[in-house]
């Protein structure tokens, strides 16, 4: 007979049940603790962030108070004047869309692409095709007097015929034979001597006024591109005379560049006679040197116009990038226009005025390239040039952390990059 197993005591059963309950309660307690930690973590982070902000605000207030103690009593008023000169009121701008496109970070290639796109958009927003048409119109009437003055400056050293021959050769390389023929006709008509002192004097005055007319239009276009406030665009006899004198100075600079071109061309010709029999690749090197010379001359001319013509203070490092980019587009366009005219035969449709039409087309294209380069210069100067630093100093001047001398240097454009 099998023995019956005795039931466990009641006390033993209660102990086992309590152990199981305690074992189940441990995960529930951990879960509740984790929930509390999860809820408390954002609160702790917010408290720490607020404490850090409060500490930074107290430190900034203390630094500002210390800086204010070192300034003269009239410093705030003088700072307001400096700030007003640095940042004109938006209502004074000629164009309502006066905000410059700020270039974001990235590689140099990405930044160059962003600047190119921004320059093209600004070129369209500023109605550059219309401004280019006005520049082409004034250039047609100014190119002959302008070249006459430049040839006269260079002719003092090399003679009139040598200077005129060199500049006609340069123009032939740019616009072709027909365009050079048209300019030769204009030079011949303008250079006709006048009988009598009064007639000669009137001819000289007319020559200077005609030569400087296109630069006035260039200045107007550049003022629009640089968003010059209307309050700075002064008018009157003195302003007109100042613009004409500046334009005449640029024409003299063109004559100086022509002198350099003549000197280099003469030196290369002499070297060619000496080394031509010894060095077989001399002709190729001569073409390369002429290309480099033309590139330097055009880059210098564009940089002078970009720096001195607009009514705004710029540094040389602001304009060189745009001048080089304009020269590259200018040289590329020379070949593209030549291919277009050679394939379409456009000049034959104008008959006797074919050379004139070709010259006008080339001037219009050059004006568009010039304005696009000016837009690129504007974008570069406000993002990476001297004006970028001047814009950053506006907020710093508000906090009185910049000395008055440094602010005045910034206004004059004499500040140096850090």
DRENPA-948114 format. One record per residue (C-alpha): residue number from 1; x, y, z. Coordinates in nm, 4 decimals, m for minus. Layout:
% DRENPA-948114
NUM,X,Y,Z
...
% end
This chain:
% DRENPA-948114
1,0.0000,0.0000,0.0000
2,0.1444,0.3311,m0.1177
3,0.1940,0.5970,0.1472
4,0.0181,0.9275,0.0974
5,0.2545,1.2389,0.0705
6,0.1969,1.4841,0.3455
7,0.0847,1.8366,0.2472
8,0.3363,2.1172,0.3116
9,0.2783,2.3322,0.6114
10,0.0889,2.6587,0.5708
11,0.3877,2.8660,0.6787
12,0.6049,2.7192,0.4085
13,0.3409,2.8029,0.1451
14,0.3185,3.1639,0.2584
15,0.6974,3.2081,0.2433
16,0.7139,3.0774,m0.1136
17,0.4304,3.3050,m0.2249
18,0.6003,3.6110,m0.0706
19,0.9312,3.5296,m0.2399
20,0.7637,3.5100,m0.5806
21,0.5831,3.8390,m0.5214
22,0.9045,4.0128,m0.4205
23,1.0787,3.8722,m0.7257
24,0.8038,4.0119,m0.9524
25,0.8106,4.3507,m0.7795
26,1.1790,4.4147,m0.8606
27,1.1284,4.4668,m1.2410
28,0.8284,4.6886,m1.1750
29,1.0363,4.9101,m0.9469
30,1.3163,4.9366,m1.1999
31,1.0712,5.0285,m1.4731
32,0.9220,5.3059,m1.2604
33,1.2701,5.4338,m1.1773
34,1.3638,5.4429,m1.5454
35,1.0469,5.6344,m1.6245
36,1.1308,5.8916,m1.3597
37,1.4844,5.9307,m1.4962
38,1.3501,5.9696,m1.8519
39,1.1108,6.2430,m1.7419
40,1.3712,6.4229,m1.5342
41,1.6509,6.4261,m1.7970
42,1.4993,6.7024,m2.0240
43,1.4203,6.9108,m1.7184
44,1.7765,6.8820,m1.5943
45,1.9158,6.9668,m1.9418
46,1.6874,7.2711,m1.9726
47,1.7910,7.3901,m1.6282
48,2.1599,7.3545,m1.7162
49,2.1128,7.5380,m2.0475
50,1.9260,7.8200,m1.8789
51,2.1946,7.8456,m1.6156
52,2.4655,7.8621,m1.8843
53,2.2756,8.1344,m2.0725
54,2.2312,8.3348,m1.7566
55,2.6023,8.3059,m1.6792
56,2.6949,8.4136,m2.0341
57,2.4536,8.7075,m2.0172
58,2.6021,8.8193,m1.6863
59,2.9557,8.7911,m1.8271
60,2.8575,8.9858,m2.1411
61,2.6877,9.2559,m1.9371
62,2.9931,9.2836,m1.7152
63,3.2249,9.3098,m2.0199
64,2.9991,9.5716,m2.1801
65,2.9887,9.7751,m1.8620
66,3.3656,9.7591,m1.8382
67,3.4019,9.8663,m2.2026
68,3.1553,10.1533,m2.1543
69,3.3598,10.2859,m1.8642
70,3.6647,10.3204,m2.0923
71,3.4759,10.5185,m2.3617
72,3.4299,10.8962,m2.3636
73,3.0840,11.0368,m2.2798
74,2.9992,11.1114,m2.6444
75,3.0989,10.7653,m2.7689
76,2.7424,10.6292,m2.8216
77,2.6456,10.9232,m3.0436
78,2.9657,10.8940,m3.2432
79,2.9127,10.5191,m3.2788
80,2.5647,10.5824,m3.4180
81,2.7155,10.8099,m3.6815
82,2.9709,10.5459,m3.7790
83,2.7002,10.2794,m3.7944
84,2.4863,10.5011,m4.0173
85,2.7760,10.5377,m4.2585
86,2.8389,10.1652,m4.2570
87,2.4778,10.0553,m4.3015
88,2.2495,10.2975,m4.4925
89,1.8750,10.2755,m4.4518
90,1.7127,10.0160,m4.6818
91,1.4652,10.2749,m4.8096
92,1.7509,10.4732,m4.9655
93,1.8605,10.1942,m5.1995
94,1.7892,10.2217,m5.5690
95,1.6779,9.8597,m5.5940
96,1.4218,9.7122,m5.3498
97,1.6015,9.3757,m5.3685
98,1.9228,9.5179,m5.2247
99,2.0113,9.2193,m5.0070
100,2.3232,9.0445,m5.1263
101,2.3190,8.6672,m5.1646
102,2.5213,8.5211,m4.8776
103,2.7374,8.2270,m4.9769
104,2.7089,7.9246,m4.7490
105,2.9962,7.7010,m4.6468
106,3.1442,7.4293,m4.8604
107,3.4443,7.3628,m5.0767
108,3.5991,7.6343,m5.2909
109,3.4406,7.4840,m5.5997
110,3.0965,7.4909,m5.4377
111,3.1472,7.8510,m5.3241
112,3.2588,7.9529,m5.6740
113,2.9481,7.7909,m5.8197
114,2.7223,7.9653,m5.5665
115,2.8841,8.3016,m5.6445
116,2.8402,8.2448,m6.0183
117,2.4702,8.1629,m5.9797
118,2.4194,8.4605,m5.7463
119,2.5969,8.6927,m5.9925
120,2.3778,8.5767,m6.2818
121,2.0606,8.6270,m6.0762
122,2.1744,8.9753,m5.9719
123,2.2636,9.0496,m6.3354
124,1.9038,8.9704,m6.4341
125,1.7503,9.1584,m6.1387
126,1.9443,9.4758,m6.2244
127,1.8221,9.4761,m6.5882
128,2.1769,9.4437,m6.7199
129,2.0678,9.3870,m7.0841
130,1.9061,9.7322,m7.0875
131,2.2033,9.8947,m6.9160
132,2.4348,9.7225,m7.1652
133,2.2388,9.8692,m7.4556
134,2.2831,10.2197,m7.3124
135,2.6554,10.1596,m7.2609
136,2.6915,10.0351,m7.6204
137,2.5133,10.3459,m7.7508
138,2.7440,10.5836,m7.5637
139,3.0527,10.3785,m7.6516
140,2.9895,10.4110,m8.0249
141,3.0149,10.7893,m7.9928
142,3.3006,10.7830,m7.7397
143,3.5333,10.5161,m7.8738
144,3.6942,10.7307,m8.1432
145,3.7695,11.0357,m7.9196
146,3.8853,10.8023,m7.6430
147,4.1292,10.6231,m7.8717
148,4.2537,10.9536,m8.0138
149,4.3513,11.0698,m7.6638
150,4.5113,10.7349,m7.5781
151,4.7071,10.7373,m7.9052
152,4.8203,11.0939,m7.8378
153,4.9541,10.9909,m7.4947
154,5.1399,10.6891,m7.6326
155,5.2527,10.8840,m7.9392
156,5.4613,11.1162,m7.7210
157,5.7133,10.8337,m7.6825
158,5.6690,10.6141,m7.9890
159,5.5160,10.8432,m8.2477
160,5.1587,10.8790,m8.3664
161,5.1755,10.6213,m8.6449
162,5.3336,10.3521,m8.4258
163,5.0794,10.4025,m8.1481
164,4.7849,10.4003,m8.3874
165,4.9167,10.0925,m8.5659
166,4.9567,9.9044,m8.2382
167,4.6093,9.9871,m8.1114
168,4.4517,9.8967,m8.4461
169,4.6337,9.5629,m8.4344
170,4.5034,9.5022,m8.0830
171,4.1498,9.5847,m8.1959
172,4.1871,9.3579,m8.4999
173,4.2767,9.0690,m8.2705
174,3.9616,9.1365,m8.0673
175,3.6864,9.2249,m8.3154
176,3.8376,9.1093,m8.6427
177,3.9363,9.2885,m8.9606
178,3.5969,9.4465,m9.0330
179,3.5643,9.5940,m8.6848
180,3.9176,9.7315,m8.7013
181,3.8372,9.8853,m9.0408
182,3.5329,10.0604,m8.8910
183,3.7393,10.2002,m8.6032
184,4.0072,10.3189,m8.8450
185,3.7403,10.5162,m9.0292
186,3.6195,10.6717,m8.7038
187,3.9743,10.7646,m8.6035
188,4.0368,10.9248,m8.9414
189,3.7220,11.1373,m8.9215
190,3.7905,11.2519,m8.5650
191,4.1602,11.3230,m8.6235
192,4.1020,11.5699,m8.9074
193,4.2840,11.8967,m8.8222
194,4.0746,12.2085,m8.7686
195,4.1768,12.5471,m8.9067
196,4.2090,12.8303,m8.6580
197,4.2736,12.8416,m8.2835
198,3.9067,12.8738,m8.1873
199,3.8041,12.5786,m8.4010
200,4.0942,12.3732,m8.2639
201,4.0003,12.4621,m7.9036
202,3.6365,12.3698,m7.9591
203,3.7516,12.0460,m8.1207
204,3.9646,11.9544,m7.8174
205,3.6818,12.0275,m7.5712
206,3.4372,11.8278,m7.7807
207,3.6906,11.5468,m7.8005
208,3.7287,11.5293,m7.4214
209,3.3531,11.5470,m7.3573
210,3.2838,11.2788,m7.6155
211,3.5572,11.0530,m7.4810
212,3.4299,11.0728,m7.1227
213,3.0581,11.0293,m7.1984
214,3.0681,10.6500,m7.1839
215,3.2359,10.6541,m6.8420
216,2.9455,10.8516,m6.6966
217,2.7103,10.5777,m6.8117
218,2.9449,10.3142,m6.6693
219,2.9424,10.4939,m6.3352
220,2.5629,10.5042,m6.3319
221,2.5456,10.1302,m6.4044
222,2.8030,10.0450,m6.1370
223,2.6211,10.2623,m5.8815
224,2.3081,10.0613,m5.9443
225,2.4944,9.7320,m5.9083
226,2.6555,9.8413,m5.5815
227,2.3199,9.9704,m5.4478
228,2.4552,10.3184,m5.3840
229,2.2015,10.5098,m5.1709
230,2.0246,10.7960,m5.3417
231,2.1547,11.0377,m5.0763
232,2.5107,10.9724,m5.1975
233,2.4374,11.0297,m5.5650
234,2.5083,11.4011,m5.5677
235,2.4426,11.6190,m5.8688
236,2.5617,11.9560,m5.9826
237,2.8394,12.1168,m6.1799
238,3.1157,12.0043,m5.9445
239,2.9991,11.6429,m5.9491
240,2.9793,11.6496,m6.3286
241,3.3295,11.7959,m6.3507
242,3.4591,11.5378,m6.1032
243,3.3121,11.2525,m6.3068
244,3.4627,11.3894,m6.6280
245,3.8051,11.4314,m6.4667
246,3.7951,11.0776,m6.3320
247,3.6942,10.9485,m6.6735
248,3.9750,11.1434,m6.8362
249,4.2185,10.9923,m6.5862
250,4.1052,10.6440,m6.6843
251,4.1596,10.7318,m7.0505
252,4.5122,10.8442,m6.9657
253,4.5538,10.5116,m6.7877
254,4.4478,10.3424,m7.1097
255,4.7195,10.5372,m7.2888
256,4.9714,10.4228,m7.0280
257,4.8675,10.0606,m7.0829
258,4.9117,10.1187,m7.4554
259,5.2659,10.2399,m7.3880
260,5.3389,9.9222,m7.1918
261,5.1968,9.7149,m7.4749
262,5.4177,9.8951,m7.7269
263,5.7287,9.8484,m7.5131
264,5.6647,9.4776,m7.4650
265,5.5805,9.4271,m7.8326
266,5.9017,9.6023,m7.9376
267,6.1041,9.3943,m7.6911
268,5.9481,9.0708,m7.8142
269,6.0141,9.1672,m8.1757
270,6.3806,9.2369,m8.0957
271,6.4160,8.9068,m7.9110
272,6.2514,8.7322,m8.2043
273,6.5138,8.8699,m8.4422
274,6.7946,8.7597,m8.2103
275,6.6671,8.4186,m8.1062
276,6.4564,8.3240,m8.4064
277,6.7363,8.1282,m8.5694
278,6.8384,7.9496,m8.2507
279,6.5075,7.8516,m8.1012
280,6.2562,7.6716,m8.3223
281,5.9583,7.7168,m8.0907
282,6.0005,8.0920,m8.0666
283,5.6846,8.1728,m8.2642
284,5.4702,7.9652,m8.0295
285,5.6297,8.1281,m7.7269
286,5.5762,8.4705,m7.8833
287,5.2041,8.4001,m7.9239
288,5.1860,8.2818,m7.5642
289,5.3598,8.5956,m7.4378
290,5.1246,8.8159,m7.6406
291,4.8286,8.6321,m7.4896
292,4.9645,8.6845,m7.1382
293,5.0247,9.0522,m7.2138
294,4.6690,9.1015,m7.3389
295,4.5337,8.9202,m7.0340
296,4.7293,9.1440,m6.7960
297,4.6315,9.4632,m6.9802
298,4.2594,9.3838,m6.9815
299,4.2627,9.2654,m6.6192
300,4.4319,9.5881,m6.5120
301,4.1887,9.8018,m6.7111
302,3.8812,9.6257,m6.5695
303,4.0147,9.6419,m6.2146
304,4.0767,10.0170,m6.2467
305,3.7202,10.0743,m6.3664
306,3.5691,9.8514,m6.0962
307,3.7638,10.0287,m5.8223
308,3.7462,10.3950,m5.9200
309,3.4179,10.4374,m6.1085
310,3.1472,10.3434,m5.8519
311,3.0755,10.5860,m5.5680
312,3.1815,10.3368,m5.3025
313,3.5102,10.2674,m5.1271
314,3.6651,9.9383,m5.2389
315,4.0005,9.7724,m5.1889
316,4.2103,9.6199,m5.4634
317,4.1519,9.2688,m5.3304
318,3.7789,9.3207,m5.3896
319,3.8098,9.3989,m5.7597
320,4.0882,9.1703,m5.8818
321,3.8765,8.8548,m5.8718
322,3.5968,9.0136,m6.0747
323,3.8446,9.1713,m6.3182
324,4.0151,8.8382,m6.3878
325,3.6789,8.6617,m6.4302
326,3.5656,8.9364,m6.6691
327,3.8856,8.9038,m6.8717
328,3.8407,8.5267,m6.9028
329,3.4828,8.5703,m7.0259
330,3.5992,8.8502,m7.2545
331,3.8596,8.6287,m7.4217
332,3.6186,8.3350,m7.4514
333,3.3550,8.5629,m7.6016
334,3.6011,8.6888,m7.8609
335,3.6265,8.3433,m8.0137
336,3.2552,8.2677,m7.9763
337,3.1532,8.5910,m8.1483
338,3.4037,8.5182,m8.4251
339,3.2558,8.1732,m8.4811
340,2.9030,8.3143,m8.4805
341,2.9773,8.5887,m8.7297
342,3.1766,8.3549,m8.9507
343,2.8930,8.1024,m8.9715
344,2.5959,8.3395,m9.0071
345,2.7307,8.6111,m9.2375
346,2.5409,8.8762,m9.0421
347,2.7425,9.1689,m9.1721
348,2.6446,9.1018,m9.5346
349,2.2828,9.1887,m9.4546
350,2.3764,9.5426,m9.3493
351,2.5607,9.6346,m9.6661
352,2.7925,9.9305,m9.6186
353,2.7031,9.9462,m9.2492
354,2.8162,9.5875,m9.1899
355,3.1386,9.6882,m9.0153
356,2.9485,9.9327,m8.7956
357,2.6902,9.6668,m8.7039
358,2.9672,9.4215,m8.6183
359,3.1352,9.6764,m8.3940
360,2.8063,9.7587,m8.2203
361,2.7344,9.3896,m8.1585
362,3.0769,9.3347,m8.0088
363,3.0474,9.6405,m7.7831
364,2.7079,9.5221,m7.6589
365,2.8456,9.1785,m7.5758
366,3.1466,9.3348,m7.4012
367,2.9119,9.5543,m7.1952
368,2.7176,9.2475,m7.0796
369,3.0391,9.0711,m6.9784
370,3.1551,9.3855,m6.7993
371,2.8298,9.4118,m6.6008
372,2.8340,9.0412,m6.5145
373,3.1885,9.0829,m6.3837
374,3.0732,9.3805,m6.1760
375,2.7944,9.1685,m6.0247
376,3.0475,8.8959,m5.9445
377,3.2720,9.1564,m5.7809
378,2.9775,9.2798,m5.5718
379,2.8970,8.9257,m5.4557
380,3.2604,8.8503,m5.3731
381,3.3266,9.1757,m5.1869
382,3.0208,9.1322,m4.9637
383,3.0966,8.7669,m4.8845
384,3.4744,8.7367,m4.8739
385,3.6207,9.0838,m4.9337
386,3.6601,9.3952,m4.7218
387,3.2879,9.4729,m4.7152
388,3.2166,9.1375,m4.5495
389,3.4273,9.2431,m4.2532
390,3.2652,9.5859,m4.2481
391,2.9201,9.4265,m4.2253
392,3.0343,9.2051,m3.9371
393,3.1623,9.5106,m3.7509
394,2.8190,9.6740,m3.7510
395,2.6927,9.4473,m3.4731
396,3.0241,9.4785,m3.2908
397,3.0050,9.8567,m3.2981
398,2.6614,9.8372,m3.1377
399,2.8199,9.6653,m2.8373
400,3.0989,9.9302,m2.8249
401,3.3675,9.6647,m2.8536
402,3.5473,9.8458,m3.1362
403,3.7514,10.1594,m3.0929
404,3.6532,10.4742,m3.2756
405,3.9808,10.4741,m3.4684
406,3.9203,10.1215,m3.5965
407,3.5632,10.2063,m3.6949
408,3.6812,10.5114,m3.8874
409,3.9393,10.2997,m4.0703
410,3.6626,10.0595,m4.1644
411,3.4492,10.3427,m4.3011
412,3.7389,10.4689,m4.5117
413,3.8080,10.1194,m4.6420
414,4.1617,10.1184,m4.5025
415,4.1053,9.8216,m4.2728
416,4.3229,9.5150,m4.3163
417,4.2010,9.1554,m4.3088
418,4.2504,8.9626,m3.9894
% end
